[in-house]
């Protein structure tokens, strides 16, 4: 029984109708199967009867019915009922999960409201476990798509609620050892009844070419921003990975939607050790830049990694929600061009440090230019320079519009020595240019841009306002502690940024969105420069490669300032439980050092104890070389050999300082995402310190806090082909100085004070 309207207008005609029949039918089918079992045949339901409940209570009532109609239905005689066996085996074309024309936006689900996720621009969610019936019903009601684990098909009670599911996920992450099982599972999923079949997706971190033949779509993770790869290295590694798939797959790119859980845990532990508040601003420009660079490969979808709910109520998660809403609006603007565009063509840039790629899609094209520059550890915009882009000959007859300011600004093509160029004054972190030779398509794009402009401007205004407030407070704290003065250049930048932000709000109210957004760009650039100088002011250990959790995140002054007086009352004391086998080769066998060999089918691997660069000392030497002569892969897939330090006992909350002297080299030209990675068992490889194979000796230092009572272990990992040498190693833990024993002079004691008796209460 499917519910209908209720008559409420006594004495008058009222139209009653059955609405949302398909949605109500899904719920009733689930109820019927729960009551009568799986054998109930619910294929091709039909209308058996129209029921009017005319009971009105005691007494005589006159009820009139008129104009009874059943629309959009076919008589059952014209529809042959196929047999169940034929339905299960026929080759029914699957509805594509990632169709051409859109770039789907998914996020890892952490219990948020689906209606709210839909409102901030997401089209679907990725689940790590089987959904329940309530979540499936909610997804169906709000129109959200689901990527769910393949084990969901085993839940018979959910079989009639799976309409929001667009893809079965074979696994995340997937290793080469998972391939045989994945082939078997994929075969069984493709033999399901037509109503249960979906496209298959996998998240491989290695053996991408092998998973190509198993799935319909592949999801590839970009390296985490804290890895420190340059934009060109990152894009080159991604292009190399995609080339291994043969370009025949639907490619989904995974981007970090905020700080990893390990970074949060480390910063929180340091804040507790310093007895201060934790960081609420982990920066957002890296996520924006990575996503825009991911669009250069024309992906069918973007998956944002998220380790915590966006609607948790914490300031950091609120910032992430605003950032992802802003990014989703940019994707929505450009998805029609990006999703079906050709391979991106490089556009040469001059004067300002930018990289640009052109995506062609018939009458429309898109140029994505992103900043290559950085200020300290943070990305930087044009820094007052004019960006000059060389325009290839095929584009010189087209019109080029800049719309990163949320309005179409036609750019004149100017002659130059090398051909033709366009100038972009005061470039943003990301510059988007529309290339068109179709006036009608340009008008349609302008209409879409106008619809999004107001909300995009508000989202970015809010992000900049919050960041400016935190940066200003942190500089004021430095001023109070005597670590900065009012004459510091950062104060002038903050003053100009705040003035530009206030002016942008006033101009926006007048309706001049273009001018308001131009002021927002200026305020954002000045804020980032002031923040980077803040990190530089707090930097320490000059001459070393440093990995400090609080330095990775912007607006970290609160933690650093809180740490200073506490750590001044203590010292870094070397751990006595670690022997020094580097000074005596005979100690290596019982020192506790170990190593792991990986992918010996691809590379010749060796670990040796050799003479060190300092006389009388030894060092570890990790080497790898390709067996086939082909370059070894990069990233996780290229991890060939690891050396592990002895385990060091520790307690929750202890702070450690890890020192080493290393050298990474390779014989051939260095390839992207190959080199040495140094990390520990608490923070993991996500926060590892990446060292490129430049052949130079480097002193590295890691600051870490114990997040559990488990032992600390340091890992030296060789990625790709080459040699990693470790010459020295030491671990120190912070120890507070013991308080002095109170001193009491010898002498006659003072007379005891009289005791005043109090009345009983």
N, C-alpha and C positions, 0 to 999 in steps of 0.2 A: 504494500500500500504506500503510495506516494502522496504526501500531504498537499493540501490546496488552500485557497483563500477561505476566509470565514465571512459569512453575510453579517453586516453590522448596520446597514442603513434601512431600518424598518419602514415599510410603506413605500419604498422607492426601488427602482431598478438598479441593480449593482452588478458589474461584470466580475465574475469569478474566473480565475484561470490557474493552471498548474505552471509554476515558474521554476526554472533551474531543475528540470526533470532529470537531466543527466547526472548532476551532482547528487541529488537525493537518491537516485537509483544505485549509485556506487555504494552508498551507506547501507541501503536496504539489502543489496546483494551480500555484503559482508555479514549482516545479521542473519540472513537466510542460511548461509553456509555454516556459520557458527552453530545454528540450531539443527541443521539436517545433514551436515557433513560435506566433504569435498566432491562427492559424486553428483551433486545437484548441477544440472546443465543450465548455465545462465547465458549461453550464447544467443545473440540476436533476440533480446527481449521484445515483447509486443504488448499492446494494450488489450487486455482481456475484457475489461468492463469499466464503465464510468459509474462511480458510486456517489450518491448524494445523501448525506446524513441529514434527514429532515426532521429529526426528533426535536420538539420544541417544548416539551413539558405538558402538564395536564391542560385540558381545554381544547377548543377547536381553533385551528389556524388554517389560513388559505395560502398556499405556496404555489407560485407560478414559475415555470422554467421555460426558457425560450432560447433559440439560436445556439444550440449545442453543436460545437465543431471540434474536429481533431485535425490540426494542421501539421504539415511537414512530416507526414507518415506515409508508408507504403503498405498496400495490402499484403498479407502473409502469403497468399497464393502465388505471388510473382517472385518470391524469394525462395530458392531451393536451399535447404539446410544441409551444408556440407558435413561429411562424416568427421568424427573427432580425429581419426587417424590421419585423414587427408589434411586437416587443419594444422596438425602438429608437424607435418613434414613438408608442406608446400613452401616454396621460396617466396615469402612475402617481403617486399622491399622495406627496409627499416627507415623510420623517420630520422633524418640526420640530427645528431645532438648539437652539432656546431655548423649550421648552414652558412652558406656564403651570403654576405650582405650585412652580417652583424659580428661583433666581437663580444662574446659572452663574458660576463663578469661574475666570477664565483669567489666565495670566501669560505675558509675552513670554519665549520659551524661550532659555536661554543655556547649554545643555548639562547641566542638572541631571539627577539620577536621577528618572525619572518616578514610581517607587514612593515616593520620598521626598516629591516634590511632592504626591502623592496623600495622604500621611499628614499633611501640614500644611494640608489642606482645599481644595486646588485640584481642580477637575473637568476642567480641560483646559489646553492650551497654545496659544499663537499663534506660528506659525513665519514667519520672514521669507524663508525659502528652501525649496526642495523637500526634503522629508524623504527619508532613505534607508530601505532595507528593514528594517534592524535597529531603527530608531526606531519604525517602524510596527508591527512585531511586538511590541516592548516595550509600546507604547501599548495594543495589543489585549489583552495579557496582564494588565496592571494596571488596565484599564478607564478610561484617560484619553482625552479627546476632543481632536481636533486641528482648528484652523483653519489651513489651508495656502494658499499662493499658488495662483492659478488655473492657473499654468503646470504644476502637478503632473500635470494630466490628459494632458500630452504624453509622460509617462514610461510607456511601455507595460509595462515590466518591473515596475511597481508596481501594475498594474491590479487584481490579486487581493488586495492587502494594504491596501486603502483603507477597510476597515470602521470604523476609529476616526475617520475624517475626517467632521466634521459640517457643514462649510461651506467653500466656495471663497471665498478673499479676492481681491477685484478689485484692491485696492491700498491702500497705507498710506504716506504720506498721499495723498489724492485732491484734485486741483484741477479747476476747471471745464474747463480745456483737455483733461483726460483723459476727459471725458464721452463724446464720440463713439466713442472706442476702447472704452470700457467698455460701451456699448450693443451694439457688435458682439460683444465677448467674451461678454457675458451671453446674447445670443441663441444663440451656439454652445454654451455650457454647458447651456442649457435643452433643447437638442436631442440631448444625449448619451443613450446607452442608459440604461435605468432604473437599472441597477446602479451607474452612475457619477454620477448626478445628486445634487446636494446643494443646500442653500440657499445663496444668495449674500449676502455681506456686504462692506461697503466702509467705509473710514475717511476720510470727506470732511472737509476743513477749510474748504471753501466750497461754494457751490451745493448745499446740503443738499437743498433742495426738488427739484432736478433729479435727484439720485441716488435720490430716493425711488422713482421709477418703474422703476429699473433693478435694485434689489436687494430682498432679503427682509428684511434687517436693516441698520441703520446704527449705527456706533460713533462716538460723539462724545467728544472729549477735553475734560476740564475744564482751565481755565487752570492753569499751574503754581503751586504755593503761593507761590513766591518773587515772583510777580507782584504780590502784596500786595492783591488784591481782597478786599473784605469778604465775609463769607458771604452777605449779602443780594444784593450785586452779582453774585457768582458764580452763585447760584441763579436770579436774574433773567435773566442771560445764557443759562444753560442752558435755562430755560423758553422764552425767546424763540427759541432755535435749534430746539427740539423743535416749537414751534408752527408753524414753517416746513415741517415734514414732514407736517402734517395729522393727526398722532397716529395714523396708520394703520400705521406701521412698528413692528417690534420694535426697541426702542432699547437699545443697549449703551453704558454709560458707561465711559470710560477714565480712570483715576486714576494719578497718579505714585506708583509703589511705592517711592520713595526718591529721593535726590538725582540730578540729571541728570549725565551724564558731563562736561559742560562745567564744572559746579560742582566736581566732584571734581578735574578737571585744574587749575582755578584755585587751589584750596586747596593742592593738592600742590606747585604751583610756588611759592606764597608760603612754604610750609614749607621748601622747598629754599633759597629766597633767605635765609630767616632761620636756616638750619641747625638746624632743629628738627623734631620729629616732626609728622606730619600729624594731622588730626582723625579720630576714630573714631566720633563721635556726631553725626549730622546731624539728630537729632530725629525723632520718630515721631508726635506728636499731630496734625500737619497731615494726614498720610495717613489717620488714623482719622477725623478730622472730615470730610474731603472725601468719604470713602466713605459715611459715615452720611448726609450731605446728598444724595449721589447716590441713595440709596434712596428719597428723597422722591418721585421721579418714577416709581416702580414700574418699574425697568428689568428686562429679561429676563436681563441678565448684567453683570458687572463685569470689565473687562480692566485688570490692573495693569501699567503700563509698568515695564520693568526693563532696565537697560543692562549688568548684570553678573550672573553666576551667584550665586544665593543661598547655595550651598554652597561658595563659594570658600575658606572658612577664615578670612577677614578678620573682625575684630570688627564692623565696620560692616555687612557682609552677614549675619552671624549675628543682629544686631539686627533687620535688615529681615525676616528669616525669622520671627522670633518675633512681630513686629508683624503680618505678614500672616496668620500662623496665628491670632492673636487676632482679627483682623478677620473672617477667614473663619468663625470660630465664631459671631460675632454675626450674620453674614449667614445662616448655616445656621439659626439660631434663628428668624429673622424672615422667611425667604424665602417661606413659604406665604402669609403675609399680604401681603407686599410685591408679589410677582410678579403677582398678579391683583387688586390693590386699585384703588380708584377714585382720581381725581385728588386730590392732597393738599390738605387744607383748612388754612388758617392758624389757629393757636391763639395768642392774644395772651398775652404774658408781661410780668410786672412785677417790679420791685425788682432782680432779677439780670438781667444782660445776656445773654439767650438768645433764640433763635428756635425755634419749634415748629411742626410740621406733623402733621396727622392723616390717616392712610390707613385707609379703611373697606373691610372685606372680609366682608360678611355679618354673621355672629354675632361675629366677632372684628375688632378694630381695633388700630391701632398709632399711638402718638404718639412722634415722634422730636424731641427737643429737643437742640440743640447750642449751645455757648457762642459768643457774639458778642464776648466780651471778649478783650483781649490785654494782656500785660504787656511793654512794649517791642515786640520783634519776635516774641514767642511768644504762642500762645493761652493763655488763662487759664480756670480753672474759676470756680465761684461766688464765690470769695474771701470765704467766711464769710457770704454773704447767703442769704436764703431765697427760692427761686424760686416765684413765684405764677403759676399758669396758669389763665386763664379757660376754663371748660368750656362749650361751646355747649349750647343747650337740648336738641337730640336726644340728647346723651350723658348727661344728668343722671339718667336712669333705669338706667344701666348701672354695672357695677362697674369700677373703675380700679385696676390693680395696677402698682406700680413694680418692675421686675426688673433694673435696671442694677446692682444689688448681687448678682445671681445667685441671687435667691430672690424669690418673689412676695410683695410687701408691699402690702396693700390700703390705698389712700389714701382718707380720708374727704373727701367733697365738702362744702365749707363755704359758707354764704351770704355774699354780699358786696354792695356797693352796685351793682356792675355785673351781678350775677347770681350765679354760683357759681364757686368757685375750688378748686384743690387746691394744697397747700403741699408743696414738696420741700426738705427740710432738707439742707444741705451737698451741693448738686448737683455731679455729676461733669461732666467735659468733655462727655460725651454721656449724656443721660437717655432711657431707653426705658420706655414705659408701655403695658401691655396693656389694651385696652378690651373687655369681654366681657359678654354676656348669656346665655351658654351654659355652664352648670357643667361639662358633660362635656368641652367643648373647652378650658376652663380647666385641667382636670385633666390632659388630654393635653399641653398646653403646659408645665405644671409638671413633668411627668415628663421631657420633653425638656430643660427647663432644668436639672433635677437631674443629668442625664447629662453636661452640658457644664460645670457650675459648677466642679468641681475643676480641670479643665485650664485654663479661662479664668483662674481665680485664680492658678494657678502661672505661666502665661505673663506675666501682668501683674506679678506679684511679681518675676520675673526681669528684666523690662525696667526696673522702677523701681530695683531693686538696682544694676544696672549704671550707670544714669544718675546715681544718687546718689553712687556711688563716684567717677565722673569729676568731678562737680560739686564734691565735697569736695576732691579732689586739686587742682582748679584754684584754689579759694579758698585753699588752703594755699600754692600757688605765689605768688598775689598777696600773701599775708602775708609770705612770705620776701623778696619784692622791695620791701616797704614800700609797696605800693599799697592795702593794706587793713589793718584792725585787728580784734582779737578782738571789739570792741564793735559791729561792723557787724551790722545786723539779719539779714543773710543767714545768719550763724552760728547764730543762734537758730532760724531756719527749718530749717537743715540738721540741727540737733540734734533738733528735734521730728520731722522726717521720718525720721531714722534710728531713733528710738525707736518711732515708729508702725510702721515696716517690721519691726523685730524683734518687736514685740508681735503683729503680724499673723501671722507665722510660728508663734508659740507658740499663738495662738488657733486657727489652722487645724488644727494637730495635734490639738487637743481636739475637732474636729468641728464647730465653730461657724463655718461658711463665711461666713454673712452678716456677722458681726462682723469677721471677718478681712478681707473685701472692703471694709468701711467704713473700716478702718484703712489699707488700700492706697490708697483714694481720697484720704485726707488726706495720706499720704506723697507721692503723686504731685503734688498741688497745691502743697505746700510746696517740693518739688524744682524745679518749674517757676518758682516765684517767685524762688528763690535763683539759678537759672540766668539769669533775665532781668536780675536785678540785677548779675550778673557781666558780662553784655554791656554794660549801662549804664555800669558802672565803666570798661570798656575803650573806651567810645565816645569819639569825637573829632570835630573839625570841626563844632562846634555851629552851628546856624543854616543848615546845608546839608542837602539831600537826598543821603544817602550810599548808595552801593552798593559794599560791600566783601565779597568772597566769604567771608572768615572770619567776618564778622558775621552772615551769613545762617544759618550753622549754629550750633546751641547748642554749649556746651563748646568754644569756640574760644580759650580763654585760652592754651592751650599754644602756638598759633601767634603770638598777639599778644605774649606775654611774650618769645618767642624773637625777634620782630621788633624789639622796643624797643631793645636795645643795638646791634643791627646798624644800624638806621636812624638811631640817634643819631650814628653815625660817618659819616654821609653827609648828602646834601641832595637835595631835589627841584629839578632844574635844568630850566628851560623848554627845549623842543626848538627848536634854531635853524633847523631845516629847514622850519619852518612859517611862512609869511608871514601877516600879520594884515590880511586884506582888510576886516575890520570897521572899521578906522581909515581906509581909503582906498578908496572905491568903484571906482577905476580898477584895483585889483588883483584884482578878482573874476574877470575873464576868464582870467587865467593863474595863479590861486591853486591850482588842482587840485580845487576843489569841483565836485561833480556831483549830479545828481538823477535819480530814477526815477519815472515816472508809471505808475500801475496802475489798472485798471478805469475807464478813461475812458468806457466804455459806461454807467457808473452815476453818475459825478460829474463836475462841472466842477472842474478842477484847475489851480492856478496856483502858481508860485514866483517871488517878486519880491525885489529888493533895495530896502529902504525905510529911511527915517531911524529910527535907534534911539532908545531912551529917554534915552540920554546925548547931549548936544550934541556934534556933530562926528563921531559914529560911526553906522554903518549896521548893519542886521541882516537876516537871512533871514526871509522870511514864507512859510509853506506854508499854503495854504487849500484846502478842498474843500467842495463843496455838491452836494446831490442833484439829479440831472437831473429825475427823475420827481416829486419832492416827497415820496417815501417815505423814511423814515429809512434811512441807510446801515447796513450790518451792522457788528457789532463783532468783536473778536478778529482772527485772521489774515485772515478774509474781508473785514474792513473796512479793511485796509491800503491806503491810496489814494496816498500820496505819500511819498517818502523823499529826504532830503538826505544826501549822503555827503561826509565830510571828505577832504582829501588823504591819500594813503597815506604812512605813516611807517615808514621802515626800522627794523628792530629785530633782536635776536638772542634765541635761546631763553633764557628765564629772566629777561629784563629786566622790571623793575617800572615801571608807568606810573601817572600820576595825570592823569585827564581832567576838566577843568573847563568848565562852560558856564553861561550864564544864559538861562533859557527862560521862556516864558509860553504856556499852553494855554488856549484859550477856545472857547466855542460859543454860538450865539445862543439855542437852545432849552434846555429842561431836559436836563441831562446824562443820557445813557443808559449802561447798564452796559458795561464793557469798551471804552469809547471814550476817547481822549485822546492823549497823546504817549508815545512809547517811545524811550528812549535806550539804545543798546547798542553793542558793538564787534565786530570781526571775530574775536576770540579766544573770548570767552565766548558770543557769539551772543545771539539775542533771548530765549532762555530765562532769562537772567540780566539782562535789560534792566530799566532803572529806569522804572517806569510813573508818569506824572504825570496826574492827573485834570484835566479842563477847568474849573478854578475861576477863571480869569482873573487869577491873581496871578503876579507875577514870582518866580521861584525860582532859587536857586543850587544846581546839582547837581554832584556829584563822584563819579567812578567810579575805583576802584582795580582795576587789572588787571595780570596777568602774561602775558608772551609764552609761549605753549605750543608755538609753532613758530617758524621763521625767516622766516615770511611777513610782509609789511608789516601794520602796524596801521591800521585804518580805523574811524572812528566814524560811526554812522548815527543820524539823527534821523528818526523815523517818525511820521506822522500817521495815527491810526486813527479812522475814522468821519468825521463832519461837524464842521467847525470850523476853527480856525487855530492853527498852531504857529509861534511866533516864537523865533528864536535870536539873542541879542544879543551874546554873547561866546563865545569858544572858545579853549582853550589845552590843550596836552599837555606834561606834565613827566615826565622819567624820573629815577629815583633813581640818584645817582652817589655812590660812596664817596669820602671825603676821602683824598687821597694821604698816605701815611705820611711823617712827617718824616725828613729825611736824618740818619743817625747822626752825632753830633758827637764828634770826637776832638781833644783839646787838643794843641797843639804843645809839644814838649819832648823831652828825651833819652829814648831808648827804653830799656826795661827789658832787663836781661841775659836772654839766651835761656836757657831751662831746659835742663839737660843731657838728652841723649838716652840712654835706657836700652836697650841692645841686648838683644833677646829671642832665645832660642835658636830655631833652625829647628824647625818642627813637621812 
